[in-house]
Structures are given as C-alpha cells and as structure tokens.
Amino acid sequence: MSLKKAALISFDPVAYTASLKVSGSSKSYLENITVARNLPESELVPGRGLAVLFFDEYNPAEAVVVAVFA
C-alpha cells in the first residue's frame, strides 16, 4: 500500500471517478480512479492536488482518491 501525490485532470460527478496525473511520472495519466464520496464535488476542479491511496501499486483499479489540496 502506498500514498502518492497527483494532479486532477478531470472529474466525473456521475461515476465519482477522476482522471489524474501522478507526480513524478512524465506522461502517464490514470483514468477512472475512484474518488472517496466524502470529498465535495465543488473541490474537485482540474489542477487541484490529490492524495491517492494505491492498495496495489501495479493495479490502478485498486486506487482511491482520499484527499484534495490546493
């Protein structure tokens, strides 16, 4: 399990998922990452910083956005 910093690219309020770019990765983007439902939709704007918890570093389907910061 690991916690990584990322930047929000886009947010889907219907599915409550995000597309994001993990800090330190040059050009890779992750899509359809689950966002914790306790995070308000109004805070999920492109460019915001995210904390992403990876339960399995090699399987992005098992990741969740757990925090938003400026």
ZINOR-V273653 format. One line per field, one symbol per residue. phi: phi as a letter, one per 30 degrees, with the letter a starting at -180 (. if undefined). psi: psi as a letter, one per 20 degrees, with the letter a starting at -180 (. if undefined). A space follows every 10 residues. Layout:
phi=???
psi=???
This chain:
phi=.bcbdbcdca bcdddhbbcb cdejcdbdcc bhddcedddd eddccejddb ccccdbdcbd dccbdcabbd
psi=pqpqqrppgr pohgilrqpr pppipgjpqp qlppppiipp hhimqpiqqq pppohohjni ikqppiqpr.
